[in-house]
């Protein structure tokens, strides 16, 4: 790869890393292209060389996040309840910029353009299948119910734990979700 092409690819990756963190921290509408570029150590004027619009940046960033997680999962994937316990931690709650994209951006992603939602739908189906593979249950249908129910509980608990402005209540939400899922397993 020529030096300039390599530099362009590196810049594109830096832009997406910056966007991934900022979007999860502040939402899609709460981040400007200039802030993303600044976070990547680049000037705003260079953005059009990489993306035609902020929507294209959002779609590409989400696709890269899901691809990276598929290559190297951030949490253990041996047992669904082990995964849930690792997910439902106060450290995860306190770091939305590096945490679960679904808990950080779920409501906003529901209003995303069709190409973005297509990527999200594929990522959700792949994640459900990963959870089915490690979920309890005798039959595939039972494991799918456990996978979807557990994941929905985890995301909902994380969203609620981030919403409240009371640390004790936030901790109670996370602990209760962990206990609930342990009882279900």
N, CA and C of each residue as an Amber inpcrd file, in Angstrom:
protein
   555
   0.8490000  -1.1690000   0.0000000   0.0000000   0.0000000   0.0000000
   0.8980000   1.2360000   0.0000000   0.6000000   2.1930000  -0.8490000
   1.3690000   3.4230000  -0.9180000   1.2640000   4.1750000   0.4030000
   2.2840000   4.9710000   0.6760000   2.3390000   5.7030000   1.9400000
   1.0980000   6.5700000   2.1650000   0.6700000   7.2740000   1.1310000
  -0.4930000   8.1630000   1.2910000  -1.7750000   7.3660000   1.5340000
  -1.9060000   6.2160000   0.8900000  -3.0870000   5.3620000   1.1140000
  -3.0730000   4.7970000   2.5300000  -1.8800000   4.4140000   2.9870000
  -1.7480000   3.8970000   4.3460000  -2.0980000   4.9920000   5.3560000
  -1.6090000   6.1860000   5.1320000  -1.9070000   7.3050000   6.0240000
  -3.4080000   7.6180000   6.0240000  -4.0330000   7.5540000   4.8560000
  -5.4720000   7.8030000   4.7670000  -6.2430000   6.7460000   5.5520000
  -5.8440000   5.4810000   5.4220000  -6.5060000   4.3980000   6.1590000
  -6.3170000   4.5730000   7.6620000  -5.1150000   4.9650000   8.0820000
  -4.8680000   5.2120000   9.5040000  -5.7060000   6.3740000  10.0210000
  -5.8200000   7.4230000   9.2210000  -6.6400000   8.5770000   9.6110000
  -8.1120000   8.1720000   9.7260000  -8.5830000   7.3830000   8.7810000
  -9.9800000   6.9160000   8.8240000 -10.2360000   6.1160000  10.0980000
  -9.3060000   5.2240000  10.4600000  -9.4490000   4.4430000  11.6880000
  -9.4500000   5.3590000  12.9160000  -8.5900000   6.3630000  12.9210000
  -8.5380000   7.3080000  14.0470000  -9.8610000   8.0690000  14.1680000
 -10.4240000   8.4450000  13.0480000 -11.7120000   9.1500000  13.0510000
 -12.7970000   8.2430000  13.6450000 -12.8290000   6.9920000  13.2210000
 -13.8540000   6.0700000  13.7220000 -13.6500000   5.7500000  15.2050000
 -12.4000000   5.6380000  15.6540000 -12.1520000   5.4210000  17.0930000
 -12.6520000   6.6140000  17.9050000 -12.3590000   7.8100000  17.4290000
 -12.8140000   9.0170000  18.1050000 -14.3450000   9.0690000  18.1190000
 -14.9450000   8.7950000  16.9780000 -16.4090000   8.8210000  16.8690000
 -17.0440000   7.7810000  17.7810000 -16.4840000   6.5860000  17.8210000
 -17.0530000   5.5140000  18.6490000 -17.1200000   5.9400000  20.1110000
 -16.0540000   6.5210000  20.5990000 -16.0120000   6.9520000  21.9990000
 -16.9670000   8.1280000  22.2330000 -16.8710000   9.1300000  21.3900000
 -17.6990000  10.3300000  21.5780000 -19.1820000  10.0440000  21.4020000
 -19.5470000   9.2330000  20.4070000 -20.9630000   8.9000000  20.2120000
 -21.5200000   8.1800000  21.4330000 -20.7730000   7.2090000  21.9740000
 -21.2650000   6.4750000  23.1430000 -21.3480000   7.3760000  24.3750000
 -20.4620000   8.3490000  24.4710000 -20.5020000   9.2580000  25.6210000
 -21.5920000  10.3090000  25.5110000 -21.8160000  10.8350000  24.2990000
 -22.6750000  12.0090000  24.1310000 -23.8430000  11.8320000  23.1770000
 -23.9730000  10.6770000  22.5560000 -25.0380000  10.4600000  21.5860000
 -24.6510000  10.9980000  20.2180000 -25.3640000  10.5620000  19.2070000
 -25.0760000  10.9960000  17.8400000 -25.2740000  12.5020000  17.6890000
 -26.3850000  13.0080000  18.2050000 -26.6860000  14.4330000  18.0480000
 -25.8300000  15.3140000  18.9560000 -25.2480000  14.7320000  19.9950000
 -24.4530000  15.5010000  20.9360000 -22.9940000  15.6550000  20.5370000
 -22.6460000  15.1910000  19.3360000 -21.2670000  15.2490000  18.8740000
 -21.2380000  15.8680000  17.4840000 -20.3420000  16.8020000  17.2780000
 -20.1790000  17.3970000  15.9530000 -19.0360000  16.7020000  15.2160000
 -19.0400000  16.8460000  13.9080000 -17.9540000  16.3200000  13.0920000
 -16.6350000  16.9590000  13.5220000 -16.6580000  18.2530000  13.8250000
 -15.4400000  18.9410000  14.2630000 -14.8840000  18.3090000  15.5390000
 -15.7550000  17.9340000  16.4710000 -15.3010000  17.2890000  17.7060000
 -14.7020000  15.9110000  17.4290000 -15.3170000  15.1700000  16.5240000
 -14.7850000  13.8610000  16.1490000 -13.3930000  14.0270000  15.5450000
 -13.2670000  14.9500000  14.6160000 -11.9800000  15.1590000  13.9600000
 -10.9260000  15.6320000  14.9560000 -11.3100000  16.5070000  15.8560000
 -10.3880000  16.9810000  16.8860000  -9.9340000  15.8100000  17.7660000
 -10.8740000  14.9510000  18.1320000 -10.5470000  13.7730000  18.9320000
  -9.6090000  12.8170000  18.2200000  -9.6260000  12.8570000  16.8880000
  -8.7350000  12.0160000  16.0830000  -7.3960000  12.7060000  15.8090000
  -7.2830000  13.9510000  16.2640000  -6.0530000  14.7050000  16.0180000
  -5.9550000  15.2200000  14.5950000  -7.1100000  15.4290000  13.9560000
  -7.1470000  15.8870000  12.5750000  -7.9750000  17.1620000  12.4700000
  -7.8530000  17.8430000  11.3480000  -8.6330000  19.0630000  11.1420000
  -9.9910000  18.7300000  10.5340000 -10.9540000  19.5730000  10.8190000
 -12.3210000  19.3990000  10.3250000 -12.3720000  19.3320000   8.8030000
 -11.5050000  20.0790000   8.1470000 -11.5080000  20.1390000   6.6880000
 -11.1820000  18.8250000   6.0090000 -10.5600000  17.9060000   6.7210000
 -10.2050000  16.6190000   6.1320000 -11.3260000  15.5980000   6.1290000
 -12.4130000  15.8990000   6.8180000 -13.5080000  14.9390000   6.9470000
 -14.0300000  14.4300000   5.6000000 -14.3030000  15.2930000   4.6140000
 -14.8760000  14.8160000   3.3420000 -13.9870000  13.8350000   2.5750000
 -12.7110000  13.7860000   2.8760000 -11.8400000  12.8020000   2.2100000
 -12.1260000  11.3840000   2.7110000 -12.8290000  11.2830000   3.8460000
 -13.0760000   9.9830000   4.4580000 -14.5520000   9.5690000   4.4500000
 -15.4420000  10.5350000   4.6250000 -16.8790000  10.2460000   4.7230000
 -17.6580000  11.3450000   4.0210000 -18.7720000  10.9450000   3.4070000
 -19.5860000  11.9320000   2.6990000 -20.5470000  12.6620000   3.6290000
 -20.8060000  12.0830000   4.8180000 -21.7470000  12.7000000   5.7520000
 -21.5450000  12.1300000   7.1510000 -22.1390000  12.7780000   8.1190000
 -22.0870000  12.2550000   9.4870000 -22.8190000  10.9240000   9.5610000
 -23.9230000  10.7730000   8.8300000 -24.6350000   9.4920000   8.8150000
 -23.7380000   8.3630000   8.3080000 -22.9520000   8.6350000   7.2740000
 -22.0360000   7.6110000   6.7770000 -20.9870000   7.2780000   7.8440000
 -20.5040000   8.2910000   8.5620000 -19.5530000   8.0670000   9.6540000
 -20.1820000   7.1970000  10.7370000 -21.4130000   7.4790000  11.0960000
 -22.1040000   6.6910000  12.1220000 -22.1930000   5.2270000  11.6860000
 -22.6310000   5.0010000  10.4620000 -22.7940000   3.6380000   9.9570000
 -21.4520000   2.9110000   9.9130000 -20.4290000   3.5690000   9.3930000
 -19.1090000   2.9390000   9.3020000 -18.5270000   2.6660000  10.6900000
 -18.7380000   3.5890000  11.6150000 -18.2210000   3.4250000  12.9690000
 -18.8810000   2.2460000  13.6600000 -20.1960000   2.1440000  13.5480000
 -20.9000000   1.0160000  14.1630000 -20.4700000  -0.3030000  13.5320000
 -20.3380000  -0.3280000  12.2150000 -19.8970000  -1.5520000  11.5310000
 -18.5150000  -1.9640000  12.0360000 -17.6250000  -1.0030000  12.2130000
 -16.2750000  -1.3150000  12.7000000 -16.3080000  -1.7830000  14.1450000
 -17.1380000  -1.1670000  14.9820000 -17.2610000  -1.6100000  16.3750000
 -17.6980000  -3.0660000  16.4480000 -18.6970000  -3.4280000  15.6590000
 -19.2070000  -4.7930000  15.6780000 -18.1830000  -5.7700000  15.1050000
 -17.4700000  -5.3620000  14.0720000 -16.4360000  -6.2220000  13.4900000
 -15.3020000  -6.4370000  14.4930000 -14.9110000  -5.3760000  15.1940000
 -13.8420000  -5.4880000  16.1910000 -14.2650000  -6.4010000  17.3290000
 -15.5180000  -6.2860000  17.7730000 -16.0000000  -7.1410000  18.8530000
 -16.0760000  -8.6030000  18.4030000 -16.3930000  -8.8260000  17.1370000
 -16.4290000 -10.1950000  16.6180000 -15.0180000 -10.7910000  16.5950000
 -14.0220000  -9.9450000  16.2710000 -12.6300000 -10.4180000  16.2430000
 -12.1110000 -10.6770000  17.6520000 -12.4660000  -9.7900000  18.5710000
 -11.9390000  -9.8750000  19.9320000 -12.9950000  -9.3970000  20.9280000
 -13.8410000 -10.3020000  21.4270000 -14.8790000  -9.9020000  22.3750000
 -14.2830000  -9.2330000  23.6090000 -14.9720000  -8.2290000  24.1200000
 -14.4690000  -7.4720000  25.2640000 -14.7550000  -8.1680000  26.5960000
 -15.6950000  -9.0930000  26.6030000 -16.0440000  -9.8150000  27.8250000
 -15.9950000 -11.3230000  27.5710000 -15.8660000 -12.1240000  28.6430000
 -15.8010000 -13.5880000  28.4660000 -17.0840000 -14.1330000  27.8430000
 -16.9290000 -15.1120000  26.9650000 -18.0860000 -15.6760000  26.2630000
 -18.2020000 -17.1850000  26.4820000 -17.8640000 -17.6630000  27.6780000
 -17.9560000 -19.1040000  27.9470000 -19.3190000 -19.4930000  28.5100000
 -19.9300000 -18.5810000  29.2450000 -21.1770000 -18.8590000  29.9450000
 -21.9920000 -17.5590000  29.9630000 -23.2690000 -17.6620000  29.6390000
 -24.1010000 -16.4670000  29.5240000 -24.2000000 -15.7000000  30.8420000
 -24.3210000 -16.4010000  31.9490000 -24.4480000 -15.7030000  33.2340000
 -23.1160000 -15.0950000  33.6780000 -22.0290000 -15.7380000  33.3180000
 -20.7090000 -15.1450000  33.5760000 -20.5770000 -13.8380000  32.7840000
 -21.0160000 -13.8640000  31.5370000 -20.9920000 -12.6670000  30.7060000
 -21.8360000 -11.5670000  31.3530000 -23.0390000 -11.9160000  31.7910000
 -23.9390000 -10.9240000  32.3910000 -23.3220000 -10.3070000  33.6440000
 -22.7040000 -11.1280000  34.4840000 -22.0670000 -10.5970000  35.6990000
 -20.9440000  -9.6260000  35.3380000 -20.1740000  -9.9460000  34.3040000
 -19.0930000  -9.0580000  33.8690000 -19.6540000  -7.7640000  33.2710000
 -20.7520000  -7.8650000  32.5590000 -21.3910000  -6.7140000  31.9130000
 -22.0140000  -5.7700000  32.9410000 -22.6750000  -6.3260000  33.9400000
 -23.4560000  -5.5350000  34.9050000 -22.5780000  -5.0610000  36.0750000
 -21.4850000  -4.3970000  35.7430000 -20.5590000  -3.8640000  36.7360000
 -20.6250000  -2.3420000  36.7470000 -20.3330000  -1.7560000  37.8830000
 -20.3280000  -0.2950000  37.9870000 -19.2470000   0.3170000  37.0970000
 -18.1380000  -0.4090000  36.8740000 -17.0910000   0.1110000  35.9970000
 -17.6160000   0.2810000  34.5710000 -18.4010000  -0.6730000  34.1090000
 -18.9960000  -0.5780000  32.7760000 -19.9750000   0.5930000  32.7290000
 -20.7750000   0.7170000  33.7650000 -21.7310000   1.8210000  33.8370000
 -21.0220000   3.1670000  33.7260000 -19.8820000   3.2870000  34.3910000
 -19.1700000   4.5490000  34.4380000 -18.3370000   4.8810000  33.2190000
 -18.2440000   3.9710000  32.2810000 -17.4220000   4.1780000  31.0840000
 -18.2240000   3.9470000  29.7990000 -19.2610000   4.7420000  29.5560000
 -20.0550000   4.4940000  28.3510000 -19.2670000   4.6590000  27.0530000
 -18.2110000   5.4540000  27.0830000 -17.4200000   5.6840000  25.8760000
 -16.6850000   4.4600000  25.3780000 -16.4970000   3.4870000  26.2530000
 -15.8140000   2.2620000  25.8450000 -16.6860000   1.0290000  26.0620000
 -17.9190000   1.2270000  26.4830000 -18.7970000   0.1180000  26.8110000
 -19.7280000  -0.2790000  25.6820000 -20.7840000  -0.9550000  26.0670000
 -21.7660000  -1.5030000  25.1360000 -22.4520000  -0.3990000  24.3290000
 -22.3590000  -0.5220000  23.0370000 -22.9640000   0.4640000  22.1470000
 -24.4930000   0.4430000  22.2490000 -25.0680000  -0.7260000  22.5120000
 -26.5230000  -0.8120000  22.5850000 -27.0630000  -0.1060000  23.8270000
 -26.3810000  -0.2540000  24.9540000 -26.8160000   0.4390000  26.1760000
 -26.5850000   1.9400000  26.0610000 -25.5290000   2.3390000  25.3620000
 -25.2140000   3.7570000  25.2410000 -26.0830000   4.4690000  24.2140000
 -26.4430000   3.7900000  23.1440000 -27.0790000   4.4710000  22.0080000
 -28.3930000   3.8530000  21.5500000 -28.9230000   2.8840000  22.2910000
 -30.1100000   2.1610000  21.8500000 -31.2540000   3.0200000  21.3320000
 -31.7650000   3.9460000  22.1390000 -32.8970000   4.7520000  21.6490000
 -32.5590000   5.5760000  20.4100000 -31.3400000   6.0900000  20.3370000
 -30.9520000   6.8600000  19.1530000 -30.8370000   5.9590000  17.9260000
 -30.3210000   4.7500000  18.1360000 -30.1490000   3.8430000  17.0080000
 -31.4990000   3.4000000  16.4500000 -32.5200000   3.4070000  17.2730000
 -33.8550000   3.0330000  16.7940000 -34.3760000   4.0280000  15.7580000
 -33.8180000   5.2320000  15.7530000 -34.2380000   6.2650000  14.7960000
 -33.2050000   6.4820000  13.6880000 -32.2230000   5.6040000  13.6000000
 -31.1560000   5.7430000  12.6110000 -31.6800000   5.4520000  11.2090000
 -30.9670000   5.9280000  10.1970000 -31.3640000   5.6380000   8.8120000
 -31.2860000   4.1440000   8.5040000 -31.9760000   3.7380000   7.4710000
 -32.0800000   2.3300000   7.0840000 -30.7250000   1.6120000   6.9660000
 -29.7150000   2.1920000   6.2960000 -28.4380000   1.4730000   6.1890000
 -27.8070000   1.1880000   7.5640000 -27.9530000   2.1120000   8.4690000
 -27.4210000   1.9160000   9.8160000 -28.2090000   0.8380000  10.5360000
 -29.5160000   0.8680000  10.4140000 -30.3460000  -0.1430000  11.0820000
 -30.1210000  -1.5280000  10.4860000 -29.7900000  -1.6010000   9.2130000
 -29.4590000  -2.8990000   8.6110000 -28.2170000  -3.4840000   9.2840000
 -27.2030000  -2.6580000   9.5040000 -25.9840000  -3.1060000  10.1910000
 -26.3180000  -3.5050000  11.6220000 -27.1430000  -2.7230000  12.2780000
 -27.5310000  -3.0200000  13.6560000 -28.2960000  -4.3410000  13.7360000
 -29.2140000  -4.5530000  12.8250000 -29.9980000  -5.7900000  12.8120000
 -29.0860000  -6.9990000  12.6480000 -28.1420000  -6.9080000  11.7260000
 -27.1940000  -8.0140000  11.5360000 -26.3670000  -8.2380000  12.8040000
 -25.9050000  -7.1590000  13.4220000 -25.0940000  -7.2800000  14.6430000
 -25.9110000  -7.8800000  15.7820000 -27.1560000  -7.4840000  15.8970000
 -28.0200000  -8.0220000  16.9560000 -28.2380000  -9.5150000  16.7430000
 -28.5180000  -9.9120000  15.5300000 -28.7380000 -11.3340000  15.2500000
 -27.4720000 -12.1460000  15.5350000 -26.3020000 -11.6240000  15.1480000
 -25.0460000 -12.3350000  15.4330000 -24.8100000 -12.4370000  16.9440000
 -25.0970000 -11.3520000  17.6860000 -24.8900000 -11.3780000  19.1330000
 -25.8630000 -12.3490000  19.7920000 -27.0950000 -12.3490000  19.3510000
 -28.0580000 -13.3110000  19.8980000 -27.5530000 -14.7330000  19.6760000
 -27.0390000 -15.0100000  18.4740000 -26.5480000 -16.3630000  18.1960000
 -25.3630000 -16.7180000  19.0910000 -24.4670000 -15.7580000  19.3340000
 -23.3470000 -16.0190000  20.2590000 -23.8880000 -16.3720000  21.6420000
 -24.9190000 -15.6440000  22.0810000 -25.4970000 -15.9150000  23.3880000
 -26.2420000 -17.2510000  23.3940000 -26.9280000 -17.5960000  22.3040000
 -27.6130000 -18.8920000  22.2110000 -26.5970000 -20.0190000  22.3950000
 -25.4240000 -19.8450000  21.8120000 -24.3880000 -20.8860000  21.8920000
 -23.9130000 -21.1400000  23.3230000 -24.0700000 -20.1790000  24.2150000
 -23.5910000 -20.3460000  25.6030000 -24.7200000 -20.2730000  26.6300000
 -25.9510000 -20.2180000  26.1540000 -27.1110000 -20.0780000  27.0470000
 -27.5290000 -21.4300000  27.6250000 -28.1500000 -21.3810000  28.8060000
 -28.6910000 -22.6220000  29.3670000 -29.9610000 -23.0390000  28.6140000
 -30.2600000 -24.3160000  28.6810000 -31.4800000 -24.8220000  28.0580000
 -31.1950000 -26.0860000  27.2740000 -32.2150000 -26.9240000  27.2060000
 -32.0900000 -28.2050000  26.5030000 -32.2910000 -28.0480000  24.9970000
 -33.2510000 -27.2240000  24.6240000 -33.6250000 -27.0950000  23.2190000
 -33.1650000 -25.7450000  22.6790000 -32.9410000 -25.6760000  21.3660000
 -32.5200000 -24.4010000  20.7760000 -33.4840000 -23.2490000  21.0770000
 -34.7790000 -23.5200000  21.0580000 -35.7550000 -22.4580000  21.3280000
 -35.6240000 -21.9470000  22.7650000 -35.3640000 -22.8410000  23.7140000
 -35.1720000 -22.4310000  25.1100000 -33.9150000 -21.5790000  25.2540000
 -32.8550000 -21.9800000  24.5530000 -31.6050000 -21.2210000  24.6280000
 -31.7680000 -19.8470000  23.9830000 -32.5580000 -19.7720000  22.9150000
 -32.7790000 -18.4670000  22.2640000 -33.5590000 -17.5390000  23.1930000
 -34.5770000 -18.0650000  23.8640000 -35.3400000 -17.2580000  24.8250000
 -34.4170000 -16.7750000  25.9440000 -33.5880000 -17.6670000  26.4650000
 -32.6480000 -17.2850000  27.5300000 -31.6730000 -16.2220000  27.0340000
 -31.1880000 -16.3880000  25.8130000 -30.2260000 -15.4390000  25.2490000
 -30.8390000 -14.0530000  25.0950000 -32.0020000 -13.9890000  24.4770000
 -32.6430000 -12.6910000  24.2470000 -33.0880000 -12.0720000  25.5660000
 -33.6920000 -12.8580000  26.4320000 -34.1540000 -12.3310000  27.7170000
 -33.0150000 -11.8310000  28.5860000 -31.9270000 -12.5720000  28.6150000
 -30.7710000 -12.1510000  29.4050000 -30.1640000 -10.8740000  28.8420000
 -29.9850000 -10.8320000  27.5290000 -29.3790000  -9.6480000  26.9180000
 -30.2650000  -8.4220000  27.1120000 -31.5640000  -8.5800000  26.9210000
 -32.4810000  -7.4510000  27.1150000 -32.4420000  -6.9610000  28.5560000
 -32.3570000  -7.8740000  29.5030000 -32.2590000  -7.4920000  30.9120000
 -30.9650000  -6.7350000  31.1710000 -29.8620000  -7.2260000  30.6170000
 -28.5750000  -6.5650000  30.8180000 -28.5970000  -5.1370000  30.2740000
 -29.0630000  -4.9750000  29.0470000 -29.0770000  -3.6510000  28.4320000
 -30.0210000  -2.7280000  29.1870000 -31.2160000  -3.2140000  29.5000000
 -32.1720000  -2.3850000  30.2310000 -31.6430000  -1.9590000  31.5860000
 -31.0090000  -2.8840000  32.2950000 -30.4350000  -2.5430000  33.6000000
 -29.3320000  -1.5090000  33.4650000 -28.4920000  -1.6520000  32.4420000
 -27.4010000  -0.6900000  32.2570000 -27.9590000   0.6900000  31.9170000
 -28.9640000   0.7400000  31.0780000 -29.5780000   2.0280000  30.7420000
 -30.1550000   2.6760000  32.0020000 -30.9180000   1.9220000  32.7850000
 -31.4950000   2.4670000  34.0120000 -30.4100000   2.9000000  34.9920000
 -29.3630000   2.0950000  35.1480000 -28.2860000   2.4220000  36.0850000
 -27.5670000   3.7060000  35.6720000 -27.5280000   3.9850000  34.3800000
 -26.8900000   5.2270000  33.9030000 -27.8260000   6.4260000  34.0080000
 -29.1190000   6.1930000  33.9670000 -30.0890000   7.2900000  34.0150000
 -30.1670000   7.9240000  35.4000000 -30.2090000   7.0930000  36.4250000
 -30.4540000   7.6210000  37.7720000 -29.2700000   8.4380000  38.2630000
 -29.5750000   9.4360000  39.0920000 -28.5140000  10.2840000  39.6300000
 -28.2050000   9.9370000  41.0830000 -28.4430000   8.6980000  41.4400000
 -28.1840000   8.2010000  42.7830000 -27.2830000   6.9730000  42.6670000
 -26.0570000   7.0760000  43.1730000 -25.1460000   5.9280000  43.1100000
 -25.7070000   4.6940000  43.8180000 -26.3030000   4.8530000  45.0200000
 -26.8580000   3.6480000  45.6650000 -27.9590000   2.9850000  44.8210000
 -28.8430000   3.7820000  44.2240000 -29.8970000   3.2110000  43.3850000
 -29.2980000   2.5630000  42.1410000 -28.3200000   3.2060000  41.5360000
 -27.6680000   2.6510000  40.3640000 -27.0300000   1.2960000  40.6860000
 -26.3230000   1.2310000  41.7990000 -25.7110000  -0.0380000  42.2250000
 -26.7760000  -1.0980000  42.5050000 -27.8860000  -0.6710000  43.0950000
 -28.9820000  -1.6000000  43.3940000 -29.5680000  -2.1710000  42.1010000
 -29.7070000  -1.3450000  41.0880000 -30.2300000  -1.8060000  39.7920000
 -29.3010000  -2.8710000  39.2080000 -28.0110000  -2.5920000  39.1920000
 -27.0590000  -3.5560000  38.6250000 -27.0260000  -4.8500000  39.4360000
 -26.9950000  -4.7250000  40.7630000 -26.9530000  -5.9140000  41.6220000
 -28.2340000  -6.7280000  41.4880000 -29.3700000  -6.0500000  41.4140000
 -30.6490000  -6.7580000  41.2830000 -30.7370000  -7.4990000  39.9450000
 -30.2520000  -6.8750000  38.8970000 -30.2610000  -7.5470000  37.5970000
 -29.3510000  -8.7720000  37.6140000 -28.1780000  -8.6570000  38.2520000
 -27.2940000  -9.8220000  38.3620000 -27.9810000 -10.9510000  39.1320000
 -28.6050000 -10.6110000  40.2680000 -29.2980000 -11.6230000  41.0610000
 -30.4520000 -12.2420000  40.2920000 -31.2360000 -11.4130000  39.6220000
 -32.3700000 -11.9020000  38.8410000 -31.8950000 -12.8950000  37.7760000
 -30.8390000 -12.5300000  37.0610000 -30.3410000 -13.4130000  36.0140000
 -29.7530000 -14.6940000  36.5870000 -29.1080000 -14.6160000  37.7410000
 -28.6000000 -15.8350000  38.3890000 -29.7480000 -16.7620000  38.7720000
 -30.8730000 -16.1850000  39.2350000 -32.0330000 -17.0080000  39.5860000
 -32.6660000 -17.6540000  38.3690000 -32.6350000 -16.9430000  37.2370000
 -33.2240000 -17.4540000  36.0000000 -32.3710000 -18.5780000  35.3930000
 -31.0620000 -18.5500000  35.6770000 -30.1370000 -19.5090000  35.0640000
 -30.2410000 -20.8210000  35.7110000
